[in-house]
Structures are given as structure tokens and as C-alpha cells.
Amino acid sequence: MRTALFSAAFGWVCFGAFAAEPPAANPQADGLVAQLASRSFPEREAATKALFELGPAALPALRKALAENSNAEVQDRAAGLASKIQLASDAMMLTRGKPVAFDFRDRPLNAAVAELRTKLGIPLNLHPGVKDPARLITVKTDELPPWQALEKFCAAVGLTEQLTPDAKPEANPLTGRRPVRQLQPIEINGQQMGVQLLGRPGDVVVVLIDGASSPPADRRGGVRVSALPMRYPGSGIDRNTGEITLHLDIAPQQGLNWIATTEIRIGKATAASGQELRAVWKPDGLQRANPNSEIELGFRVYDLETPIPSLRTNPRVLPVIFKTGDGEFKSLRNLEGLILGEIAQPNVPVIVVDDIAGSIGQSFAGPGDSTLTLVSMKIDVKSNSTTLVLRASGANQFAGRQFQRRPAGNAEAVLNFQSFAKIRYTDADGKAMPQPPIQMSSSTSDGIRDTYEVTLRFGSGGGKTATQPAKLVLTGTKMIPVSLPFALKDVPLE
């Protein structure tokens, strides 16, 4: 089951099942959903597997079953499948990368690179040492995913990407934005250490130099996954332990707002001899996981590989480690797995309360593990005013995983005091209300979570009834977890 489901995940990517329009009803899916109620366990398992392989095409049938089928087994399996399929579909839609076509005819090389920078959404720079940077080039391509388009361009004009272990984000040539400084604590040999990272993976500039080599990579979407050569610092084979360390370069388009790569999970690693290698799971001191647990896409992997942040400054690069008793492996025939990361989606509603009066005492989930609680609301008839008390509670950005994975200064990653100023209110008629003054009532922290309570006073509306907010909307940045399958072939290990 593991292999079949793993292959199915890759099939979705290859054959473009993640279309923008909603999936149409699928008669095959209807029959498979009915099979979920079979008295035979193998038949139920086979139907579950087949529905997962259908991907988004199975969603209409699964949702219909959730709404109309009372069978407990069908409900349980349909709910799990719908959630996993939708999660994978959303992730691919967010990261698929818009296809790009270009047609350069007798164009100066440096001018073509500058145009590609904008077309591809990849921060490209031409190295100052490139021979004759103003030479005329001619290259044309049909619509391709952005990283594939870049590869074809480089192959046509004799360029390759510079491998720089100490590369770090700098002023982005696309946006001019300076990188955000981020501290990431890790554990090395049992001791907690702090490694400073600079910015996001998408901010690392891609520098093009003269050359023709290109590492094995999966370039099908907006996030390229490359296997770096074994000369990369820290890579190699430990003859004493039999461990092979290989570094992967996870390079997202700049516009994806890829905050961090949180995990690499290896599903299959096959040597040229056909022998399968076992990935070594090594916790990073902050993130714990069960090496035998099932993951989001519904299949089981041999071991989980939690990345150990490199001591280098390039935030795109993370190591994976394999265990083998044979140190003579020359290459990997196949390397397949999942890249888990987080994307920041700005300026979207993160909390919506449609009925404030009917929601007093309730809490609403916000970004991360934060919550917004409507504590109380009091109407003063004499002054025609309404007093609303709100409480926001969110993880301290310097605690645990928040400190590890959130860029410092990202106030929208969790709710805090500044969040109250971003809430917008409307009255019962849907009319926007003036922003009320925000008065701090209390502020507490236990080092893990910060809690802020504020009092808001909505003044007189000029009539006989008090001005009363009916709906609130908090717009901010939503942190979206994504799981991207990748597949590499013929990866050198020497």
C-alpha cells in the first residue's frame, strides 16, 4: 500500500490533476465510495487506496457521502480521505508555479537574464565573471514551469548555477527587499546552540556562471528540489558508521512567500544496484516525531528525516542521511520523498466572527496556535455606547517551534497586541464602523504564551440605540503548511 499510494501522489503532479476549476462528479468514485461500506476489510482497503489515487476527482463523491451516508465506516474513511486529498490539492495549487514562455532573438545575454528575472519570479543575477555578458543570444521555449524554463535557458546559452555553500539572502533583485534576520536554535551533540539564518529560502539569489553541468533536480513546480554534489561541505560517506550524508537544495520562487522548509521525509531511496537504503531520522532537539507514523498524504515511509539545519548560512540547503553497511555506493537510482514547508499568505481573513453578540465567551482559532476570545460585551443605553472586551493569546515567538520556524518580527504569525488594530467591524446593516480606541486591560506571559486583553468602546451612533458591532474580521498573514512530493533520478554519491 505504501508504494502504490506514494506513486499516486507523484501521479497527480505529473498529470496535472490539480486544476483550478472544481472537480466534476466521477462515476468511478461513486462506486468506490459505496465499496467503503463493504463487509470485507480488504475490499474497504482497496476502495480507500483507489479513491486516494483518484485525487481531487474523488472529492465530490466523498463530500456527498459525508452529507448523506450514515454508515460510520464510510463517514470515517470519507472524512480522512477528503481531508488528505484537499490538503495535497491546495498545496500543489499554491506551489505549482505559473508556466512561462520566452523568445529571445539576438538579445544581449545580460538583458535576457534581467527579463527572465521578472518572468520567472526567481531572483537571478549574472556573475560579473561571465565571459562577454553582452553577447547576443537566441533561445526560445514553449510554456514550461519556471525552473524548467530556467534550465532550458541555461543549457542553450552555456550557463549554470553557482554552488555557494555560504550564500545567504541579500537585497532581492526582484523586490529590493532586505532579508529578515532569524535566529534558529538547534541541538548539536546534546548542547543547545543558536545558528543565525538570514531571510527566507526564496530570497537566496541564483547566480549564473559559465558552465554546462546541472545537478539532478525535480523542477515540475514553483519549488525546485536539487541534489547537491557530494563536494558540498558536510556531504560524504562516513566509513565508520556507514552513513551517507547528502544535501538537498529546496529553492522556491520568491513570490511563493515560502517561509521555511520544516521537514524532509524520504519515501524511497534506491541504489544503482537496486538495494533500498534506509533514511536515518535524527531529531533536531525541538521537533519530535514518531519514525513509524503516517504522514499527511496517507502513506507510510521507511523513516522520517527531520532536517538538521546546516551550519552554513544558505537557508535553502538541508541534509538527508542514509544508513548503509556498504560504503561503495556510487549513485542513487531513485530518491523520492516529501518536502514539508510553510507558505505565508498575506492579506487574507484569518478570523471572522459573523455574530459578535451570539459569540460572547467563545474562542476562535487564529494563525499558528493563537486564539481570539470574545470575553464580554456591555451596552450602555444612557451613553448609546457598547464596550467590547477581547483577549488574544498566542505563542511567544521566542519559544519552541515558534522561535525555530517564524522569522523574528513577523507580528502576523501569531496574534499579539498589534493584532487588535487590524480588526475591522461592521454593524448589523453591514456598514463599516469607525475603528474604536484600544485600551490595554492586561498583559501576561508565562514564557510560552503571551496573552493580551483589551477594552474597546464603540461610541454613540447619534440615534436612540447604542452603536453595536455585529461582525468582526481580522485580516493578516495565514501560515499554510504544504507537503510537496519530489522525485530525483541518478543522484551521484561520489
Secondary structure, DSSP 8 states (H G I E B T S, - for coil): -HHHHHHHHHHHHHHT---SS-----HHHHHHHHHTT-S-HHHHHHHHHHHHHHGGGGHHHHHHHHHH---HHHHHHHHHHHHHHHHHHHHHHHHS---EEEEEEEEEHHHHHHHHHHHHT--EEE-TTSSSTT-EEEEEEEEE-HHHHHHHHHHHHTEEE---TT----S-TTT-----EEEEEEEETTEEEEEEEES-GGGS-EEEEE------EE-SSSEEEEE--TTSTT-EEETTTTEEEEEEEEEE-GGG-EEEEEEEEEEEEEETTS-B-EE-----SS----TT-B-TTS-B-S--B-----SSS-TTEEEEEEE-S-TT--EEEEEEEEEEEEEEEEEEEEEEES-SGGGTT-EEE-STT-EEEEEEEEEETTTTEEEEEEEEEEE-TTSHHHHHHS-TT-TTSS--GGGGGGEEEE-TTS-B-----EEEEEEEE-SSEEEEEEEEEE---SSSS-----EEEEEEEEEEEEEEEEEEEEEE--
